[in-house]
Amino acid sequence: MLIDSEVQNSQCNISESEIFKYSELEEATDKFDTSRILGSGGYGTVYSGTLKDGRLVAIKRMHKDKFKILRLHDKKLEEETLRKFINEVSMLTRMRHENLVQLFGCTSPQTRELLLVQEYVPNGTLARRLRKDTLPWSTRLNVAVQTASALAYLHASNVIHRDVKTSNILLDGSLNAKVADFGLSRLVPHGATHITTDPAGTPGYIDPEYYEHCHLSDKSDVYSFGVILVELISSLPAYSEDEKQPFLSDFAMDKIFNGQLEKLVDPNLRFESDNWISETVSAVAELAFGCLQPQRNMRPTMSEVLNTLENIKSGSSQKALKWGSNHCYNATKVHIVSRLPDDYFEKK
């Protein structure tokens, strides 16, 4: 069977994770009652559940329609879905970081449904909190540092997340960040600058160079993280239905370059009335500008991004925007619009 060979060849065997019975997870979620839904995406729906041992968990379930097709006749969909399932289990099992969501286990590959069991993160996604609540700037900056720390850890382990976005960043009870969803992640051979693979990810976050040339690198995550930095500053979504300027990255690059940051910043952040907020937001905006450069060799590495954010947070403003001569930039001299090609959605 396909999944058996995939599991055997994966670098981290599913047997290293706890194996749950489908019936146990069905009971934990009250038969996947709609009141238990935490969120939903292209892959499936996430439910809250309580295990028999009292653990509160999040259970990721593939959409029913996709699962029916999978079991009937669509071999291509079967391979894609099983690969994503194994990929996420493998990645989460081998990774240990305080800002990565913890995997408890999964159902057996031979079960009636493929389910992932992860730690429950109570405060939902960063995307939802940015749109519905007024998160203080200090919390947003802390989330940026923690997310950068998780991504730097992944990159040091030769893993590219490939779907970095605010809806894949969860917030715990203390509003600490937990990076989630490793279904699209890729392991890169040691020493390789990139791998060639078809573009995948979410509109508004996809690295233009990756989209145009199919070259996926750790700098693709850096680009996506740059979009997240802009979302933290503005509270605006990465993509909108505005035909003139659908991508937040375009809008942000324009305002940062033209010295109009006040038109980008969320007015609830007290940008113009608090000196510390003004200085740190400005520094983060310039860092975002560097992350959003369309050529990957113009972007900093994730470890450099982390170091820069830590310096910004600690108040080391003189160090904050310097990450080496190969990557330094000046927002008043460089202006490159970083957006996807006009035919992006036609191709999708």
C-alpha positions in Angstrom: 0.0 0.0 0.0 1.3 3.5 -0.8 1.2 4.9 2.7 3.1 1.9 4.1 6.0 2.5 1.8 5.9 6.2 2.4 6.0 5.7 6.1 8.9 3.3 5.9 10.9 5.7 3.8 10.1 8.8 5.8 12.9 10.0 8.1 10.6 9.8 11.1 8.4 6.8 11.5 4.7 7.2 12.5 5.3 4.6 15.1 7.2 7.2 17.1 3.8 8.9 17.7 1.0 7.7 19.8 -1.6 5.8 17.7 -5.2 6.6 18.5 -8.3 4.6 17.6 -10.9 6.4 15.4 -13.6 5.6 17.9 -11.6 7.2 20.7 -11.3 10.5 18.8 -14.9 10.3 17.6 -16.0 10.1 21.3 -13.6 12.9 22.3 -15.2 15.3 19.8 -18.8 14.3 20.5 -18.9 12.6 17.1 -17.2 15.6 15.4 -20.0 18.0 16.5 -20.0 21.4 14.8 -19.8 23.1 18.2 -16.3 21.6 18.5 -15.0 23.2 15.3 -11.9 25.4 15.9 -11.2 26.3 12.3 -11.2 25.0 8.8 -8.9 25.2 5.8 -8.2 23.6 2.4 -7.0 20.4 4.0 -9.7 19.9 6.5 -11.4 20.9 9.8 -9.9 21.2 13.3 -12.0 20.1 16.3 -11.4 20.5 20.0 -11.6 17.3 21.9 -11.1 15.8 25.4 -9.3 12.5 25.6 -10.1 9.8 28.3 -7.0 10.8 30.2 -8.3 14.4 30.5 -6.0 15.9 27.9 -7.6 18.8 25.9 -6.5 18.4 22.3 -7.0 19.7 18.7 -8.0 17.0 16.2 -7.3 17.7 12.5 -9.8 15.9 10.2 -9.7 15.8 6.4 -12.8 17.1 4.7 -15.5 14.4 4.2 -15.9 15.0 0.4 -12.1 14.7 -0.1 -12.0 11.5 2.0 -14.8 9.9 0.0 -13.0 10.6 -3.3 -9.8 9.3 -1.7 -11.3 6.0 -0.8 -13.2 5.5 -4.1 -11.1 6.0 -7.1 -8.9 9.1 -7.3 -5.4 7.8 -7.1 -3.7 11.2 -7.6 -5.7 12.7 -4.7 -5.0 9.6 -2.6 -1.2 10.0 -3.1 -1.3 13.8 -2.4 -3.5 13.5 0.7 -1.5 10.6 2.2 1.8 12.3 1.5 0.6 15.5 3.3 -0.6 13.4 6.2 2.7 11.5 6.6 4.6 14.7 6.0 2.9 16.5 8.8 3.3 13.6 11.2 6.9 13.2 10.3 7.8 16.8 10.6 6.0 17.4 13.9 7.4 14.2 15.4 11.0 15.1 14.7 10.7 18.8 15.7 10.9 20.0 19.3 10.6 23.8 19.9 8.5 25.8 22.4 7.0 27.8 19.5 6.0 24.8 17.4 2.6 23.1 17.9 3.2 19.8 19.7 2.0 16.6 18.0 0.5 13.9 20.4 -0.2 11.3 17.7 -2.5 10.2 14.9 -4.8 7.5 13.7 -3.3 4.4 12.0 -2.7 4.8 8.2 -5.1 1.9 7.7 -8.0 3.4 9.7 -11.2 4.7 8.3 -10.0 8.3 8.5 -6.7 10.1 8.8 -6.7 12.2 11.9 -3.9 14.2 13.6 -4.0 14.8 17.4 -2.2 18.0 18.5 -1.9 20.1 21.6 -4.9 22.4 22.0 -3.9 26.1 21.7 -6.7 28.1 23.3 -6.5 31.6 21.8 -7.0 30.7 18.2 -5.1 32.0 15.2 -3.1 35.2 15.0 -5.2 36.1 11.9 -8.4 36.1 13.8 -7.0 38.0 16.8 -5.6 40.7 14.5 -8.9 41.2 12.8 -11.2 41.0 15.8 -9.2 42.2 18.8 -6.8 45.1 19.6 -3.6 43.3 20.4 -1.1 45.7 22.0 2.1 46.3 20.0 4.3 44.7 22.7 2.3 41.5 22.3 2.6 41.7 18.5 6.4 42.2 18.7 6.7 39.3 21.0 4.7 37.1 18.6 7.1 38.2 15.8 10.1 37.2 17.8 8.7 33.8 18.8 7.5 33.0 15.2 11.0 34.0 13.9 12.6 31.7 16.5 10.5 28.8 15.4 11.2 29.3 11.7 14.9 29.8 12.3 14.9 26.5 14.2 13.1 24.8 11.2 15.6 26.2 8.8 18.6 25.1 10.9 17.0 21.6 10.6 16.8 22.0 6.8 13.0 22.2 6.9 11.0 24.8 4.8 7.5 25.4 6.2 6.1 26.6 2.8 2.8 27.9 4.2 3.8 30.6 6.7 0.8 32.8 7.4 -1.1 34.3 10.3 -3.8 31.6 10.2 -1.0 29.1 10.8 0.2 30.9 13.9 -1.7 29.9 17.0 -1.8 31.8 20.3 -1.7 30.0 23.7 -3.2 31.1 27.0 -0.5 33.7 27.5 -0.6 34.8 23.8 2.6 33.1 23.0 3.0 32.0 19.3 2.8 28.4 18.1 3.6 27.7 14.5 1.3 25.0 13.0 0.3 23.1 9.8 3.3 21.3 8.3 1.3 19.6 5.5 3.2 21.5 2.8 6.6 21.5 4.5 9.7 20.2 2.6 13.0 18.8 3.8 15.9 20.3 1.8 19.1 18.3 1.2 22.0 19.6 3.3 24.0 22.3 1.4 21.3 22.9 -1.3 20.4 26.5 -2.0 16.9 25.5 -3.1 14.8 22.7 -4.5 12.7 22.8 -7.6 9.0 22.1 -7.0 5.6 23.4 -8.1 4.4 26.5 -6.3 2.2 25.9 -3.2 1.0 28.1 -0.4 -1.5 30.8 0.1 -2.1 33.9 -2.1 -0.7 37.0 -0.6 2.2 35.1 1.1 3.9 33.3 -1.8 7.4 34.3 -2.7 7.3 35.8 -6.2 10.6 34.1 -7.1 9.4 30.7 -6.0 6.2 31.3 -8.0 7.9 32.4 -11.2 10.8 29.9 -11.2 9.6 27.1 -9.0 12.7 27.5 -6.8 11.8 26.9 -3.2 14.3 28.0 -0.5 14.3 29.0 3.1 14.1 32.6 1.8 10.6 31.7 0.6 9.6 31.5 4.3 11.4 34.7 4.9 9.2 36.4 2.3 6.1 35.0 3.8 7.3 36.1 7.3 7.7 39.6 5.9 4.0 39.7 5.0 3.3 38.6 8.6 5.3 41.5 9.9 3.3 43.9 7.8 0.1 42.3 9.1 1.3 42.8 12.7 1.9 46.5 11.9 -1.3 47.1 10.0 -3.9 44.5 11.2 -4.8 44.2 7.5 -5.2 40.9 5.6 -2.4 39.7 3.3 -4.9 39.5 0.4 -8.1 41.4 -0.3 -10.7 41.7 -3.1 -9.4 45.2 -4.0 -8.8 45.0 -7.7 -6.4 47.9 -7.7 -4.1 46.6 -5.0 -5.1 43.1 -3.7 -1.7 42.3 -2.1 -0.9 43.9 1.3 2.8 43.5 0.4 2.5 46.0 -2.5 0.7 48.6 -0.3 3.3 48.2 2.5 6.3 48.5 0.2 4.9 51.6 -1.3 4.2 53.3 2.1 7.5 52.3 3.6 9.5 53.5 0.6 7.7 56.8 0.4 8.0 57.5 4.2 4.3 57.2 4.7 4.3 54.5 7.4 1.5 56.3 9.3 -0.8 55.3 6.5 0.1 51.6 7.0 0.1 51.3 10.8 -3.0 50.3 12.7 -4.3 53.5 14.3 -5.0 51.6 17.5 -1.3 51.1 18.1 -0.6 54.7 19.2 2.2 54.9 16.6 2.3 58.7 16.6 1.9 59.3 20.3 4.3 56.8 21.9 8.0 57.1 21.1 8.9 53.5 21.8 6.1 52.2 19.7 7.0 54.6 16.9 10.7 53.6 16.9 10.1 49.8 17.1 7.3 49.8 14.5 9.5 51.8 12.1 12.3 49.3 12.7 10.1 46.3 12.1 8.7 48.0 9.0 12.2 48.3 7.5 12.9 44.7 8.4 9.7 43.7 6.6 10.9 45.7 3.6 14.0 43.6 3.5 12.1 40.3 3.8 9.8 41.3 0.9 12.5 41.9 -1.7 11.6 39.8 -4.8 15.1 38.3 -5.2 15.9 35.8 -2.5 19.6 36.9 -2.3 18.4 40.4 -1.2 16.6 39.0 1.8 18.1 38.2 5.2 18.2 34.7 6.5 15.7 33.7 9.2 18.4 33.7 11.9 19.3 37.2 10.9 15.6 38.2 11.0 15.4 36.7 14.5 18.6 38.5 15.7 17.2 41.8 14.3 13.9 41.4 16.0 15.6 40.6 19.3 17.7 43.7 19.0 14.6 45.8 18.2 12.8 44.3 21.2 15.7 44.9 23.5 16.1 48.5 22.3 19.4 48.0 20.5 18.3 50.2 17.7 21.8 50.7 16.3 22.2 47.0 15.7 18.6 46.3 14.8 18.8 46.9 11.0 22.2 45.5 10.3 22.6 41.9 9.3 25.7 41.9 7.2 27.0 43.7 4.1 25.4 41.1 1.7 21.9 41.9 3.0 21.8 45.4 4.3 19.3 47.7 2.6 18.1 51.2 2.7 14.4 51.7 2.4 14.9 55.2 1.0 17.0 54.0 -1.9 15.5 50.6 -2.8 12.0 50.3 -4.2 11.0 47.1 -5.8 7.3 46.1 -5.9 7.0 42.5 -4.7 3.9 41.0 -6.0 2.8 37.9 -7.8 2.3 38.0 -11.6 -1.0 39.3 -12.9 -1.9 35.8 -14.2 -1.4 34.1 -10.9 -5.1 33.3 -10.2 -5.7 32.4 -13.8 -3.0 29.7 -13.5 -4.4 28.5 -10.2 
